[in-house]
Amino acid sequence: MHNEIKNREILRVLKRTFGFSAFRPHQQAIVEAVLSGRDVFAALPTGGGKSLCYQLPSLLLPQRTVVVSPLIALMEDQVEGALQNGVPAAFLNSSLSDEKAREVFRSTGAGDVRLLYVSPERLAHEGFRATLAGWGVSLFAIDEAHCISEWGHEFRPEYRTLTVLRTEFPDTPVAAFTATATRRVQDDVIRSLGLADPYVVRGNFDRPEIFYRVVRKTKVNDQILSFVSGHGSEAGIVYRGTRKSVEETAAHLRNAGVSALAYHAGLGAEVRRRHQKAFVRDEVQVIVATIAFGMGIDKSNVRWVVHGDLPKSLEAYYQETGRAGRDGEDADTCLFYGPGDSAKIRYHIDRMEIRAEREQAERNLREVLRFAESGVCRRTQLLRHFDQDHSGTCKRCDVCAGETQLTDHTVEAQKVMSAILRTGERFGRHHIADIVAGAENERIRQFGHHTLPTFGAGQDRPKTWWLDVCGDLESGGLVRRTDGERSGLCLTDRGREVLYGREQFFTIARVASHAERTVPKTEAPDFLRDEQQRLFDCLRALRLRLARETGIPPYMVFSDRTLKSFVKNRPEDHTALLRVHGVGETKAQRWGPPFLGAIRSFLTSGEC
């Protein structure tokens, strides 16, 4: 009976405060684990609703919830969003004046703040931790928890401070959240934080709303402009590899009439802050940035992400593309790459002094190159990075949607895998490529591999071509690398299916490097009929005006998804408004009247 009452209360708060009638996958189990006092490790994709997993419990736990967040912009946006939903929240960071910080201390100590966001630097102060202990803390929530791991792609030394939480607050549960973590990072985070028998969740990292596309570079700024133009006025992010290319692309877009701003470390802190705020508040359509941009962005209506250069790792690429479609609506991505990209990355790799870092960077580069160059479903490759399987028929990437030209390379794959199997699955791709290409060299003769039936089976192609096939097989999950003394390529179960003729294997057709590749035009999904689109535009304009009047990002008033629900359901009173996804009691009271008025006006006169 107690659990039944608790579940009813959780669902009541979910609807009353956040406006949701049901949880997203894993959210309810995480909330229940937190409320029962268990430690938690949760790896959920961007847009999976991590913040709700600690914001909702903060309203039900007896004492404060302290959230550790790495970026000022991120915690400010999350606090503002929580306040809009009626959650008593505040933050403490270096942006506050002394007077404002004292006010936050007073209200938190008095119990008026249920959800307190702090930076890891703030938590590093022993005196502040003593103050927290005096106040009483029911939960520590660690956002962007991968930052504590040296194996994470955004390791931050200041996060190491968090290791003291277990010893100084032994009875307070700790919940760690991340949107991107391999098993290795997961284990490292759990160990570093000292999580005790944690409830571990690894969500589905598939983002079905995102379309993945890879295109060879020709004139990249023109290609980016073509892609952006195909998305009308939709907001998006362009990532470039250097400050110079950021400025060039931003200028190219502006010269073509696109509202675009640059963001990189060479700009002053105040300029960066101003540009980011303009993008978040829908005052500018496009932000062109280096990878320094995005971690603190909670903007839900980013409809597309472009990479104008090859990312340094597949994990970074997943994280950056994941900033599109946070609201669950369809989103588009495009990666432009060329041979010069890998040369630039290798230039920096060669100058790394620490061997382990150099080897990891090289592995990251190989993985990204396989992703870009193979004819295997993009989603399959991304999800394999997070130890998740996928059928390979997603229909939401250029390979599966038929935008790329596929070639049946089953026979070629069988030649390579036969060589791998006949040599004991203990040699790397260069040696295997030498065997298939029929290379006469000392190492081949040393092992007697010139006598194998597969020796020279592909001598009509150069070794470099067979190296590409090896890469495709690894990308497609037909072969994998083994570690240890007998490291090399070995066959997977799927590889054996292809080897024995029970499955086929396709790759992208090899084309000359100078071949012209055009960007497929993309259109925004046609969610709304003409009349509905007019009402949506009216409501969006109203949302922008109200947001500017109150100084908050428009998506914090209502998300695009909620506006579309208004358009399709056309609520005419407060009760009907509360039935709409994303409308809780606080938002209904604050924002309901102007939106209801606009809907009534449109139904009467056809105008808002």
C-alpha positions in Angstrom: 0.0 0.0 0.0 2.9 2.4 0.9 4.5 1.9 -2.6 1.1 2.5 -4.3 0.6 5.8 -2.4 4.2 6.8 -3.2 3.7 6.0 -6.9 0.4 8.0 -7.0 2.2 11.0 -5.4 5.1 10.8 -7.9 2.7 10.8 -10.8 0.7 13.6 -9.3 3.9 15.8 -9.0 4.9 14.8 -12.5 1.7 16.2 -14.0 1.1 19.1 -11.6 4.6 20.5 -11.8 6.0 19.4 -15.1 2.8 18.8 -17.1 3.6 15.3 -18.1 1.2 12.4 -17.9 3.8 9.7 -18.2 7.5 9.2 -17.7 10.1 8.7 -20.4 11.9 5.4 -20.3 13.8 4.7 -17.1 12.8 8.0 -15.4 10.3 6.5 -12.9 12.7 3.7 -11.9 15.5 6.3 -11.3 13.1 8.6 -9.3 12.0 5.7 -7.1 15.6 4.6 -6.5 16.6 8.1 -5.5 13.6 8.4 -3.2 14.4 5.1 -1.5 17.9 6.3 -0.7 20.0 4.4 -3.3 23.0 5.6 -5.1 22.4 5.8 -8.9 24.4 5.8 -12.1 22.3 6.8 -15.1 23.6 7.1 -18.6 20.7 8.5 -20.7 20.9 10.1 -24.1 20.6 13.8 -24.6 16.9 14.6 -24.5 16.3 11.6 -22.3 15.0 13.7 -19.4 17.9 13.4 -16.9 17.1 16.7 -15.0 13.6 15.6 -14.1 15.2 12.6 -12.3 16.5 14.9 -9.6 14.2 17.9 -9.9 11.1 15.8 -9.2 12.6 14.1 -6.1 13.7 17.5 -4.8 10.0 18.2 -4.2 9.4 15.0 -2.2 12.7 14.6 -0.2 12.8 16.0 3.3 15.9 18.1 2.8 17.8 19.9 0.0 18.9 18.4 -3.3 22.4 19.7 -4.3 23.1 19.5 -8.1 26.8 19.7 -9.2 27.0 21.3 -12.7 30.1 22.2 -14.6 29.0 25.4 -16.5 27.5 28.6 -15.3 25.3 28.9 -18.4 24.0 25.4 -17.9 23.0 25.8 -14.3 21.5 29.2 -14.9 19.3 27.9 -17.6 18.3 24.8 -15.6 17.4 26.9 -12.6 15.3 29.3 -14.7 13.5 26.3 -16.3 12.9 24.8 -12.8 11.5 28.1 -11.5 9.2 28.3 -14.6 7.8 24.9 -13.5 7.3 26.0 -9.9 10.3 24.2 -8.5 12.0 26.3 -5.7 15.6 26.4 -7.2 18.7 28.6 -7.0 22.4 28.5 -8.0 25.7 29.5 -6.4 28.5 30.4 -8.8 31.0 33.1 -9.5 28.6 35.1 -11.6 26.6 36.2 -8.5 27.4 39.4 -6.6 28.3 39.0 -2.9 24.8 40.4 -1.9 23.0 37.9 -4.2 25.1 35.0 -3.0 24.3 35.9 0.6 20.6 36.0 -0.3 20.8 32.5 -1.8 22.6 31.3 1.4 19.8 32.7 3.6 16.9 31.3 1.5 18.6 27.9 1.2 19.3 27.7 4.9 15.7 28.7 5.7 14.5 25.8 3.6 13.0 28.0 0.8 15.3 26.5 -1.8 14.7 22.8 -2.5 17.1 22.5 -5.5 20.5 24.1 -5.2 22.9 24.1 -8.2 26.6 24.6 -7.4 29.9 24.3 -9.3 32.5 21.7 -8.5 34.8 24.5 -7.5 32.3 25.7 -4.9 32.0 22.2 -3.5 35.8 22.0 -3.2 35.7 24.6 -0.3 35.7 22.7 3.0 33.8 25.5 4.6 30.9 25.3 2.1 30.7 21.5 2.6 30.5 22.2 6.3 27.6 24.6 5.7 25.8 22.0 3.6 26.2 19.4 6.4 24.7 21.9 8.8 21.7 22.5 6.5 21.1 18.9 5.7 21.2 17.3 2.2 18.9 14.5 1.0 20.6 14.0 -2.4 23.7 14.9 -4.3 23.1 14.9 -8.1 26.2 14.9 -10.3 25.4 16.3 -13.7 27.8 15.6 -16.7 29.3 12.9 -14.5 31.6 11.7 -17.3 33.7 14.7 -16.5 35.1 12.9 -13.4 36.7 10.2 -15.6 40.0 10.6 -17.3 38.6 8.2 -19.9 35.7 10.6 -20.6 35.9 12.9 -23.6 35.4 16.0 -21.4 37.5 15.2 -18.3 37.7 18.1 -15.8 40.2 17.9 -13.0 38.0 20.0 -10.7 35.4 17.1 -10.7 37.9 15.1 -8.7 36.8 17.1 -5.7 33.6 15.1 -5.7 35.4 12.0 -4.4 35.1 13.5 -0.9 31.3 13.3 -0.9 31.1 9.7 0.1 33.4 10.1 3.1 32.0 13.4 4.3 28.3 12.6 3.6 28.3 8.8 4.1 24.5 8.6 4.6 23.5 10.9 1.7 22.8 9.1 -1.7 24.7 10.3 -4.7 23.1 10.1 -8.2 25.5 10.5 -11.2 24.0 11.4 -14.6 25.6 11.6 -18.0 24.5 11.6 -21.6 27.6 9.8 -22.9 29.6 7.1 -21.2 31.2 3.9 -22.5 31.3 1.0 -20.1 34.9 1.9 -19.2 33.8 5.5 -18.2 30.8 4.1 -16.4 33.0 1.9 -14.2 35.4 4.7 -13.6 32.7 7.1 -12.5 31.1 4.5 -10.1 34.6 3.8 -8.6 35.6 7.4 -8.3 32.4 8.6 -6.6 32.4 5.5 -4.3 28.8 4.7 -5.3 27.6 1.9 -3.1 25.6 -0.9 -4.9 24.2 1.8 -7.2 21.1 1.4 -9.3 22.6 1.4 -12.8 20.7 2.5 -15.9 22.1 2.5 -19.4 19.3 3.9 -21.5 18.8 3.4 -25.2 21.4 5.7 -26.9 19.5 5.5 -30.1 18.2 9.0 -31.1 15.6 7.9 -33.7 14.5 11.5 -34.3 18.0 12.4 -35.7 18.9 11.8 -39.3 22.7 11.2 -39.9 24.4 12.2 -43.1 28.0 12.2 -44.3 29.2 14.1 -47.4 32.6 14.6 -49.0 33.9 18.2 -48.9 34.3 20.2 -52.0 33.5 23.9 -51.3 32.5 23.4 -47.7 31.2 26.9 -46.9 28.9 26.7 -50.0 27.8 23.2 -49.0 27.0 24.4 -45.4 25.0 27.3 -46.8 23.1 25.0 -49.0 22.3 22.7 -46.1 21.2 25.7 -43.9 19.1 27.2 -46.6 17.2 23.9 -46.9 16.1 24.4 -43.3 14.4 27.8 -43.6 14.4 29.7 -40.4 15.1 26.6 -38.1 17.7 27.0 -35.5 21.0 25.1 -35.8 24.6 24.8 -34.9 27.6 24.6 -37.2 30.8 23.1 -35.8 34.2 23.9 -37.3 37.6 22.8 -36.3 39.5 26.1 -36.0 38.7 29.7 -34.9 39.6 30.9 -38.4 37.2 28.5 -40.1 34.5 29.5 -37.6 34.8 33.2 -38.5 34.9 32.4 -42.2 31.8 30.2 -42.1 29.9 32.7 -40.0 30.8 35.5 -42.4 29.8 33.4 -45.4 26.4 32.7 -43.9 25.8 36.3 -42.9 26.8 37.5 -46.4 24.1 35.2 -47.8 21.5 36.7 -45.5 21.5 34.1 -42.7 21.5 35.3 -39.1 24.7 33.8 -37.7 27.2 34.5 -34.9 30.6 33.0 -34.1 31.6 31.3 -30.9 35.2 30.3 -30.0 37.8 30.7 -27.3 39.5 33.6 -29.1 36.5 35.8 -28.3 36.2 37.6 -25.0 34.1 35.9 -22.3 31.4 38.6 -22.4 31.2 38.3 -26.3 30.8 34.5 -26.0 28.2 34.9 -23.3 26.3 37.5 -25.4 26.4 35.3 -28.5 25.3 32.2 -26.7 22.4 34.1 -25.0 21.3 35.4 -28.4 21.2 31.9 -29.8 19.4 30.4 -26.9 16.8 33.2 -26.9 16.0 32.8 -30.7 17.5 36.2 -31.5 19.9 34.6 -34.0 19.3 31.5 -36.1 22.7 29.9 -36.4 25.7 29.7 -34.1 29.0 28.7 -35.8 31.4 27.3 -33.1 34.3 25.2 -32.2 33.7 22.3 -29.9 34.0 24.8 -27.0 30.3 25.5 -27.6 27.3 23.3 -26.6 27.8 21.6 -23.3 25.9 24.3 -21.5 23.1 24.5 -24.0 19.7 23.4 -22.9 17.9 24.8 -26.0 15.2 22.3 -27.0 14.4 23.5 -30.5 17.7 23.0 -32.2 16.6 21.4 -35.5 19.9 20.6 -37.1 23.7 20.3 -36.5 26.4 20.5 -39.1 30.1 19.4 -38.8 32.2 21.3 -41.3 35.3 19.2 -40.3 35.9 15.7 -39.0 35.4 15.5 -35.2 38.2 14.1 -33.1 36.2 11.2 -31.7 32.9 9.4 -32.3 31.8 10.1 -28.7 32.3 13.9 -29.3 30.3 13.6 -32.6 27.5 11.8 -30.8 27.4 14.4 -28.0 27.4 17.3 -30.5 24.8 16.0 -32.9 22.7 15.1 -29.8 22.2 18.8 -29.2 19.6 18.7 -32.0 16.1 17.4 -31.4 16.1 17.5 -27.6 12.3 18.0 -27.8 11.9 14.7 -29.6 10.9 16.3 -32.9 12.7 15.3 -36.1 16.2 16.7 -36.5 18.9 16.7 -39.2 22.7 16.4 -39.2 25.4 16.5 -41.8 29.1 15.8 -41.4 31.4 17.2 -44.2 34.8 15.7 -44.4 37.8 15.4 -46.7 41.3 13.9 -46.7 42.8 17.1 -45.2 40.8 16.7 -42.0 42.5 13.5 -40.9 45.9 15.0 -41.8 45.3 18.0 -39.5 44.2 15.8 -36.7 47.2 13.5 -37.1 49.5 16.6 -37.1 48.3 17.3 -33.5 48.4 13.7 -32.5 52.1 13.4 -33.5 52.9 16.3 -31.2 51.3 14.7 -28.1 54.0 13.9 -25.6 52.2 11.3 -23.5 52.1 8.0 -25.3 48.8 6.8 -23.9 47.1 10.0 -24.9 48.6 9.7 -28.4 47.5 6.1 -28.8 43.9 6.9 -27.6 43.7 9.9 -30.0 44.8 7.6 -32.9 42.2 5.1 -32.0 39.5 7.8 -31.9 40.6 9.0 -35.3 40.4 5.5 -36.8 36.9 5.1 -35.4 35.7 8.4 -36.8 37.2 7.7 -40.2 35.5 4.3 -40.3 32.2 6.0 -39.5 32.6 8.5 -42.3 33.9 6.2 -45.0 32.1 2.9 -44.6 28.9 1.9 -46.2 27.5 0.7 -42.9 24.4 2.2 -41.3 25.6 5.3 -39.4 23.3 4.4 -36.4 24.8 0.9 -36.1 28.3 2.3 -35.8 27.3 5.0 -33.3 25.5 2.6 -31.0 28.2 0.0 -31.2 30.5 2.6 -29.6 28.1 2.5 -26.5 28.0 -1.4 -26.6 24.5 -1.3 -28.1 23.4 -3.4 -31.0 21.2 -2.2 -33.9 19.7 -4.0 -36.8 21.3 -1.7 -39.4 18.1 -0.7 -41.2 17.3 2.5 -39.4 15.9 4.4 -42.5 17.1 7.6 -40.7 20.7 7.9 -42.1 22.0 8.5 -45.6 23.1 4.9 -46.0 19.7 3.3 -45.1 17.7 6.0 -46.9 19.4 5.2 -50.2 21.3 8.5 -50.5 24.6 6.7 -50.9 25.5 4.3 -53.7 26.0 0.8 -52.2 28.1 -1.9 -53.7 27.8 -5.6 -52.8 31.3 -6.5 -51.4 30.3 -9.9 -50.0 32.9 -11.8 -52.0 35.6 -9.3 -51.1 34.6 -9.5 -47.4 34.8 -13.3 -47.6 38.3 -13.2 -49.0 39.5 -10.9 -46.2 37.8 -12.9 -43.5 39.1 -16.2 -44.9 42.6 -14.8 -44.6 41.9 -13.7 -41.0 40.6 -17.2 -40.1 43.3 -19.1 -41.8 46.0 -17.1 -40.0 44.6 -17.8 -36.6 42.9 -14.5 -36.0 46.1 -12.9 -34.7 47.2 -10.5 -37.4 46.4 -6.8 -38.1 44.8 -5.4 -41.2 48.1 -4.5 -42.9 49.3 -8.1 -42.8 45.8 -9.4 -43.9 45.7 -6.9 -46.8 49.2 -8.0 -47.9 48.0 -11.6 -48.0 44.9 -10.9 -50.1 46.8 -8.5 -52.4 49.5 -11.1 -52.9 52.4 -9.0 -51.5 55.8 -10.7 -51.6 57.5 -9.6 -48.4 59.7 -11.1 -45.7 57.0 -11.3 -43.1 54.6 -13.1 -45.4 57.2 -15.7 -46.1 58.3 -15.9 -42.5 54.9 -17.2 -41.5 54.4 -19.2 -44.7 51.3 -17.2 -45.6 52.2 -17.2 -49.3 51.1 -20.8 -49.4 47.5 -20.0 -48.2 44.6 -20.4 -50.7 43.7 -16.8 -50.1 47.2 -15.5 -50.9 46.8 -13.2 -54.0 43.0 -13.8 -54.1 42.6 -10.0 -54.6 45.7 -9.2 -56.5 43.6 -7.2 -59.0 43.3 -4.5 -56.4 46.0 -2.6 -54.5 46.8 -3.1 -50.9 45.2 0.3 -50.0 41.9 -0.9 -51.3 42.0 -4.0 -49.2 42.9 -1.9 -46.1 39.6 0.0 -46.8 37.7 -3.3 -46.9 39.2 -4.3 -43.5 38.1 -0.9 -42.1 34.6 -1.5 -43.5 34.4 -4.9 -42.0 35.4 -3.5 -38.6 32.9 -0.7 -38.9 30.1 -3.1 -39.8 30.9 -5.3 -36.8 32.0 -8.3 -38.9 35.5 -8.3 -37.4 36.9 -6.8 -34.3 40.3 -6.1 -32.8 41.7 -8.3 -30.0 44.0 -7.1 -27.3 47.0 -8.6 -25.6 50.0 -10.4 -27.0 48.0 -12.1 -29.8 46.3 -8.8 -30.9 44.8 -8.8 -34.3 41.6 -9.0 -36.2 39.1 -11.8 -35.4 35.6 -12.7 -36.7 32.4 -11.9 -34.9 29.3 -14.0 -35.1 27.9 -11.7 -37.8 31.2 -12.0 -39.8 30.9 -15.8 -39.8 27.3 -15.4 -41.2 28.8 -13.4 -44.1 31.8 -15.7 -44.5 29.6 -18.8 -44.9 27.2 -17.1 -47.3 24.2 -16.7 -45.0 24.3 -12.8 -45.2 25.5 -10.2 -47.7 27.8 -7.3 -47.0 27.5 -3.9 -48.7 29.7 -0.8 -48.6 29.6 2.7 -50.1 31.0 2.6 -53.6 34.6 4.0 -53.8 34.7 7.2 -55.8 37.6 9.4 -56.9 38.6 11.9 -54.3 37.9 14.8 -56.7 34.4 13.7 -57.6 31.8 16.3 -57.0 29.4 15.4 -54.2 26.3 17.6 -53.6 24.4 18.0 -50.4 21.0 16.4 -50.6 18.3 19.0 -50.0 16.4 18.5 -46.8 13.0 19.9 -46.0 11.5 20.5 -42.6 9.0 17.8 -41.7 5.5 18.8 -42.7 3.8 18.5 -39.3 1.2 21.1 -39.8 -1.4 22.0 -42.5 -1.4 25.6 -43.8 -4.0 26.8 -41.3 -2.2 25.0 -38.5 1.1 26.5 -39.6 -0.4 30.0 -39.4 -1.6 29.4 -35.8 1.8 27.9 -34.9 3.6 31.0 -36.2 1.2 33.2 -34.3 1.8 31.3 -31.0 5.6 31.2 -31.7 5.6 35.0 -32.1 3.6 35.4 -28.9 6.1 33.1 -27.1 9.0 35.2 -28.3 7.4 38.5 -27.2 6.6 37.1 -23.7 10.0 35.6 -23.3 11.7 38.9 -24.2 9.5 40.8 -21.8 10.5 38.5 -19.0 14.2 37.9 -20.0 14.0 34.1 -20.5 14.6 31.8 -23.4 11.4 31.2 -25.5 11.5 27.4 -25.0 11.1 27.9 -21.3 7.7 29.4 -21.8 6.5 26.4 -23.8 8.4 24.0 -26.1 7.8 23.7 -29.8 6.1 20.3 -29.0 3.7 22.0 -26.6 2.9 24.8 -29.1 2.1 22.1 -31.7 -0.2 20.4 -29.2 -2.0 23.8 -28.8 -2.4 24.0 -32.6 -3.8 20.5 -32.9 -5.9 20.4 -29.8 -6.9 24.1 -29.6 -7.6 24.3 -25.8 -10.1 27.0 -24.9 -10.1 27.0 -21.1 -7.7 26.3 -18.2 -8.9 22.7 -17.7 -8.2 21.9 -21.4 -4.8 23.6 -21.2 -3.7 21.4 -18.3 -4.3 18.3 -20.5 -1.7 19.4 -23.0 1.8 17.8 -22.8 4.3 20.1 -21.0 1.7 22.3 -19.2 1.9 22.1 -15.4 0.0 24.2 -12.9 2.5 27.0 -12.6 2.9 27.5 -16.4 -0.8 27.3 -16.9 -1.4 30.1 -14.4 1.4 32.3 -15.7 1.3 31.8 -19.4 -2.1 30.2 -20.0 -4.2 33.4 -20.3 -2.3 35.1 -23.2 -2.1 31.8 -25.1 -5.7 30.9 -24.6 -6.6 34.4 -25.7 -4.5 34.1 -28.9 -6.1 30.7 -29.7 -9.6 32.1 -29.2 -8.8 35.1 -31.4 -7.5 32.9 -34.1 -10.5 30.7 -34.1 -12.8 33.7 -34.3 -10.9 35.9 -36.8 -8.2 33.8 -38.3 -5.6 36.0 -36.6 -3.9 36.2 -33.2 
